[in-house]
């Protein structure tokens, strides 16, 4: 915590060196006390107002040095002999960046000022907390702003006109002491920062001579002439300035300040401090004047829709000061207003290049509006077309995620995620622990199934969250109901085999846990069968608990290889026969090709009509699994033509109003498995005879050999007959 030191200067008796007079009599342990004693030797004494009430005669002084600043309250007092000329000065010392002119003005009525020298019976001086002083100064500064009405407008305009004409000079202002602090407050609020030293002041002095005087010294009367060369500009507020453009502009500023307060001046003040009269003239030209008065001091939100207003606000440097006010207001505008503004502030527009800070602000506010639960679809579309920065979308999305994570079972949470992804939020924004911890597994699987084609990287991370959530007995059933998500995983992985294996690994983790036992492996092979890509079986081998769990997986892999090469007949494991012209090993739905030729899209099998493993939900509410169909047989009544019809192709991102429409419009419903069916090999169909049907029929090679054998035998018989005749 930043602290502020205290020093109390008062009358002291003669010390060991023989010096007597005003010097430090108490302090809070300040190490630089000697340096401050030398700095303040010229600002201790004041004789003005001797004998009046303390609150009327005290002088408030603000000084800034290179490394320290101070606020002094000087109170005239009597010396030990009853003579005047002594001063009780209470000093607060601290960081110059914290103790500025406004803090000093606000402390004018601080109750902690000392009105008497310590007598040894009270407590000493201690360090003060800067935050406590700032809290105490706020009502004091507000009271001085209210008292500005006591200062005649023409006198205040005179001082402002002199400051605008010579912003870098130092001033001695001649006015009534009671008006010094309200006048200084108004000057700070109207002129703002100027070049040179920071604003410092002394509210009640009898002279403006000496070293390191404040920038503005208030005098009750003009000092007598002396040989001292004074470079300060003395301004008598009772004397009107010449009638110039600067003087008229000063009067207009004072009029606006008295009517609208200090906030109105902050809205029209230049962003850079005034350095010269030319800067003041440029400021005058940038302010709109209507009928001799300053008009439209507040920058309106219409600057986003009107280039003329935008140029005028930029000319007077008011855009940056208004940004804080725009935050929270832009997102509340109507759908029509936001849509029109977003279309005008596309990143390729010229105004967006000239004022990138306004575009960034508009984009951030628009994203906030889009991620609200009741955001209009038109605003979402316009924001997406305006192309906000992905980092901005990720930042807004992260701030709107509840502490417990998103629950995709809630429509508002689900929409928020989909809208953020539609606004091109980086998928890595989902790579945070517990982001989807509150979402049921069914919702995660459904999300992947619907949006794998639109946001593959994001859906990969959703599967990672599903696997990290741990094993759930319901996940296996839900996974099989969705056909093992073969098509969604293929769209997610594309040509990346590592991603494919990782997706199936997390699905297996969620369904069976980190160790795949023999029963789970048998179930997986039975339900996946020949349709399963190699990535699924590769992930299963990684998670296999032991050799017995690996056995059915390896057997199915060998069967796939033999069937792909045309060497294997009907297998007992998955009840699939040879498929001439079928897909490449482990790649369902593609023409025969090399293993690396993946297009990411699935076509129906050529020469096979077996459906994908799927479930039907009877009226009783129980889910029964379908038996794989016999090759070449007709599908059961009510079933689809084949597995290639189980998923529709995915196009571009859906409209915001239809983001909740499933990308897969329907699934084929397969007949329930008959519990009395035999699990062994199926009997051959009538239209394709079996291997041993039609005994006695010979092929061409056998006929050739039989014919040759008969000819040889006939030749042998003829030879015997010829040789045996006499």
Secondary structure, 3 states (H helix, E strand, C coil): CCEEEEEEEEEECCCCCCCCEEEEEEECCCCCHHHHHHHCCCCCCCCCCCCCCHHHHCEEEEEECCCCEEEEEEEEECCCCCCCCEEEEEEEEECCCCCCHHHHHHHHHCCCCCCCCCCCCCCCCCCEEHHHHHHHHHHHHHHHHHHHHHCCHHHHHHHHHHHHHCCCCCEEEECCHHHHHHHHHHHHHHHCCECCCCCCEEEEECCCCCCCCCCEEEECCCCCCCCCCCCCEEEECCCCCCCCHHHHHHHHHHHHHHHHCHHHHHHHCCCCCECCHHHHHHHHHHCCEECCEECCCCCCHHHHCCHHHHHHHHHCCCHHHHHHHHCCCHHHCCHHHHHHHHHHCCCCCHHHHHCHHHHHHHHHHHHHHHCCCCCCHHHHHHHHHHCCCHHHHHHHHHHHCCCCCCCCCCHHHHHHHHHHHHCCCCHHHHCCCCCCCCCCHHHHHHHHHHHCCCCHHHHHHHHHHHHHCCCCHHHHHHHHHCHHHHHHHHHHHCCCHHHHHHHHHHHHHHHHCCCECHHHHHHHHHHHHHHCCHHHHHHHHHHECCHHHHHHHHHHHHHHHHHHHCCCCCCCCCCCCCCCCCCCCCCCCCCCCCCCCCCCCCCCCCCCCCCCCCEEECCCCCEEECCCCCCCCCCCCCCCCCHHHCCCCCCCCCCHHHCCCCCCCCCCCCCCCCCCCCCCCCCCCCCCCCCCCCCCCCCHHHHHHHHHHHHHHHHHHHHHHHHHCC
